[in-house]
Amino acid sequence: MFSSIHKIFALISIGVFFCNLPDYAHVRLGFLYPNLWVGGVGVLALPLLIRKVVEPDILKSPVLIWCFGYAWLTIMWFLGSSQSDVGWQAVRSRFLSIIELFMFIGIFSDQQANRVARQALVIAVLTGVVLQIYEIFFPMSFSEIPGRSAGLYMNPNAAGMALVTGMVCAVTVLPLQYRSGFLLLAGVGVMASVSRASILSWGIAVLGLMAIRRVRFRDFVFSGAIALVCATLILIPRWDEIASALDRSGSSNKNVEERLAWLTDPSGVSDASSWSRIYLAKRAWDRIEESPFWGSGTGSSFEDELAPHNQSLAFMQDHGVLGVLILPLLLLAVIISAKGGNQRTAIVFSATVMFLSFFSHDVLSARHTILLLALVATMTDDKHSHLSESVRPITPV
C-alpha cells in the first residue's frame, strides 16, 4: 500500500514540481503562491514522511546531514549580519529548499517510486522539448526573451538547466537502444533555449554518460547521423521559407545570433550578456575581498540589484571561504548516497550541476534541481532496469 502511495506522490512531484507548474500558474494565471503547492503536497505526504523519519538509517543520510549543516550556517551567518529584509528573505528561501529536499527524499526513497519518477521524467523532458520547439515558431508564448524558448520555466536559462539535468536522470530507465535518440532530442530542446551554459553542459553530460557506458558511442554517432540526414532533407528545401518565418516572428535577432556566434568562437565574440556577467563576477569578487574569511552574512549577495550569476561567488560573498564548499559538499553527499552502479550516474549528474553553477546563482533555489538532487541521492541498483545492459564492455565500432 505504502509503495503505491509513494508512486502517486512521485508522479505528482515530477508532473508538478519538475515541470514548474506552481511558478507558471502563479505568474501567468495568478493561481496560488508556489510555496502553497509545496505545503499542500507536504501535508498530504506527511504520513509517508513520518514513516521514513522513524527509520534508523534515514537521519544518517549524507544529504540530510548536509541539510542540518546548511541550516546552521544560514542561521548563524544571518544572526551575525545586518539582518536586513533581503537577508531574512534568503533565510526563508533556504529553509524552504531544505524542506523540499527532505520531502522529495522521503518520496523517492522507495525504489519502485524512484523508478516510476524517472519514467515520468522521460515524458516530462520530452514534453519540455516539444514546448521549446513550439516556441521557436511562436516566440514569447512562454518566454520573456524574444528568440529564446523557455517553456513552462519562463526563463530560458532555467529551461535549459532543467532539460539537461532531467535528461541525465531520465536516461537511466530507457532501453539502451533508445538512449542516444533521447539525448539528441533533449539537445534540440536545450539548443532552443540558446543558453550557452546549458548547451555546453549538455555536451559535458553526454560525454560523461558515454564515459560511464550509460550510452554507447557508436549508437550516438549512428543516431546523430540519421538525425542530420533527416534534418538536411527536411530543412534545406524549405530553408528560405523557414528563415523568413523566423525573421518575421522575431526568433532570429541580434541577441540570438551573437549567442550562437559565441559558441563557434568564444574568444573572438563578445556580447552584452558576456560583458554583464564579467562585470557582476568582478563586483562579487570585490565584495568577497572586503571580508574573505567570514563573508558579509546570509543574503548579502542579493542586496545588489543583480546577483553574480555564479553560485560559488554568491555563497562566498555570504559566508567567506566556507561558502565555496557548500555546493561541492552537497554534490559529494549525493554521490555517496547513490548506490551501486548509479553512483557513476550521480557523478555525471553532479559534474553537470557543478558546471551549471558557474553560470547561475539559483542552483539551490531552483525547485526542479532540488527535486533531481533528491532523486539521484535515493537511486539504487534496480533489478528490473536496463542499467545492467549498459555497463557491459563496449565492442569496437
Residue pairs with C-beta under 8 A, 6 or more apart in sequence:
2 48
2 51
2 110
3 110
3 112
3 113
5 48
6 48
6 107
6 110
6 112
6 113
7 110
7 112
7 113
7 116
9 41
9 44
9 45
9 48
9 107
9 113
10 107
10 108
10 110
10 113
10 114
10 116
10 117
10 120
11 116
11 117
11 120
12 41
13 41
13 104
13 107
13 108
13 117
13 371
14 117
14 120
14 121
14 124
14 371
15 21
15 120
15 124
16 22
16 37
16 41
17 37
17 38
17 41
17 100
17 104
17 367
17 368
17 371
18 121
18 124
18 162
18 166
18 367
18 368
18 371
18 372
19 124
19 127
19 128
19 152
19 368
20 152
20 153
20 154
20 158
20 162
20 367
20 368
21 37
21 152
22 32
22 34
22 37
22 38
22 367
23 34
23 153
23 154
23 367
24 142
24 152
24 153
24 154
25 31
25 32
26 32
26 33
26 34
27 154
28 154
34 367
35 96
38 96
38 99
38 100
38 103
38 367
41 103
42 49
42 99
42 103
45 103
45 106
45 107
48 106
48 107
49 102
49 103
49 106
52 58
52 105
52 106
52 109
53 59
53 106
58 64
58 109
61 105
61 333
61 337
61 377
62 332
62 333
62 334
62 336
62 337
62 377
63 101
63 105
63 330
63 333
63 334
63 337
63 373
63 374
63 377
64 102
64 105
65 333
66 329
66 330
66 333
67 98
67 101
67 102
69 329
70 94
70 98
70 326
70 330
71 94
71 95
71 98
73 319
73 322
73 326
74 90
74 91
74 94
74 95
74 298
75 91
75 298
77 294
77 295
77 297
77 298
77 318
77 319
78 87
78 88
78 90
78 91
78 297
78 298
78 299
80 294
80 297
81 87
81 296
81 297
81 298
81 299
81 300
82 297
83 297
84 299
84 303
86 299
86 300
86 302
86 303
87 297
87 298
87 299
87 300
87 303
88 299
89 299
89 302
90 298
90 299
90 302
90 318
91 298
91 299
93 365
94 298
94 364
94 365
97 364
97 365
97 370
100 367
100 370
100 371
101 370
101 373
101 374
104 370
104 371
104 373
104 374
104 375
105 374
105 377
105 378
107 113
107 117
107 374
108 114
108 117
108 374
108 375
108 378
109 378
111 378
111 380
111 382
114 375
114 378
114 379
114 380
114 382
115 173
115 382
115 384
115 385
117 375
118 169
118 170
118 172
118 173
118 375
119 170
119 173
121 166
121 169
121 170
121 375
122 170
122 173
122 174
122 182
124 166
124 170
125 163
125 166
125 167
125 170
125 182
125 186
125 189
126 182
126 185
128 151
128 152
128 159
128 162
128 163
128 166
128 189
129 163
129 185
129 186
129 188
129 189
131 142
131 149
131 151
131 152
132 149
132 150
132 151
132 159
132 163
132 188
132 189
132 190
132 192
132 193
133 149
133 188
133 189
133 192
134 141
134 149
135 141
135 142
135 143
135 149
135 150
135 151
135 192
136 149
136 192
136 246
136 251
137 245
137 246
137 249
137 251
138 249
139 146
139 147
139 149
139 249
139 250
139 251
140 146
140 250
142 149
142 150
142 151
142 152
142 153
142 154
143 149
143 150
143 151
143 154
143 155
143 156
143 159
144 150
144 154
144 155
145 156
145 255
146 250
146 251
146 253
146 255
147 194
147 250
147 251
147 252
147 253
147 255
147 256
148 156
148 192
148 193
148 194
148 195
148 255
148 256
149 156
149 159
149 189
149 192
149 193
149 194
150 156
150 158
150 159
150 193
151 159
153 159
153 162
153 368
156 193
156 194
156 195
157 193
157 195
157 197
157 198
157 359
157 360
158 362
158 366
158 368
159 189
159 193
159 195
159 198
160 190
160 193
160 195
160 197
160 198
160 199
160 201
160 202
161 195
161 197
161 198
161 201
161 356
161 360
161 366
161 368
161 369
162 366
162 368
162 369
163 186
163 189
163 190
163 193
163 198
163 202
164 186
164 190
164 198
164 201
164 202
164 205
164 352
164 356
165 349
165 352
165 353
165 356
165 368
165 369
165 372
166 186
166 368
166 372
167 182
167 183
167 186
167 202
167 205
168 205
168 208
168 209
168 345
168 348
168 349
168 352
169 345
169 349
169 372
169 375
169 376
170 182
171 179
171 182
171 183
171 209
171 214
171 215
172 214
172 342
172 345
172 379
172 385
172 387
173 385
173 386
174 182
174 386
175 386
175 389
176 215
176 216
176 219
176 386
176 389
176 390
177 219
179 209
179 214
179 215
179 219
179 390
180 215
180 216
180 219
180 220
180 222
180 223
180 224
181 223
181 227
183 206
183 209
183 215
183 220
184 220
184 223
184 224
184 227
186 202
187 202
187 206
190 198
190 199
190 202
191 199
193 199
194 256
194 259
194 260
196 259
196 262
196 263
196 359
197 355
197 356
197 358
197 359
197 360
198 356
199 263
200 355
201 352
201 355
201 356
204 351
204 352
204 355
205 348
205 349
205 352
206 215
206 220
208 347
208 348
208 351
208 352
209 215
209 345
209 348
210 216
210 217
210 220
211 348
212 344
212 345
212 347
212 348
213 390
213 391
213 392
213 394
214 344
214 345
214 348
214 387
214 390
215 390
216 394
217 394
217 397
218 394
218 397
221 397
235 242
243 252
246 252
255 271
255 272
255 273
258 269
258 271
258 273
259 271
259 273
261 269
262 269
262 270
262 271
262 274
276 306
277 309
277 359
280 306
280 307
280 308
280 309
281 308
281 309
281 310
281 313
283 304
283 308
284 301
284 308
284 310
284 313
284 314
284 316
284 317
285 313
287 296
287 300
287 301
287 317
288 295
288 313
288 316
288 317
288 320
290 296
291 320
292 320
292 321
293 320
293 321
294 319
294 320
295 316
295 317
295 318
295 319
295 320
295 322
295 323
296 317
296 318
297 318
298 318
298 319
299 318
300 317
300 318
301 307
301 308
301 313
301 314
301 315
301 317
301 318
301 361
302 314
307 314
307 361
308 314
308 317
308 361
309 359
309 360
309 361
310 357
310 358
310 359
310 360
310 361
311 327
311 357
311 358
311 360
311 361
311 362
311 363
311 364
312 323
312 324
312 327
312 357
312 358
313 361
314 323
314 361
315 323
315 324
315 326
315 327
316 323
316 324
317 323
319 326
326 364
327 353
327 354
327 357
327 363
327 364
328 354
330 364
330 373
331 350
331 353
331 354
332 350
333 377
334 346
334 349
334 350
334 373
334 376
334 377
335 343
335 346
335 347
335 350
337 346
337 377
337 378
338 345
338 346
338 376
338 377
338 378
338 379
338 380
339 379
339 380
339 381
340 380
340 381
341 381
341 387
341 388
341 391
342 376
342 379
342 380
342 381
342 387
345 376
345 379
346 376
346 377
346 379
349 372
349 376
350 376
353 363
353 369
353 373
356 363
357 363
360 366
363 369
364 370
381 387
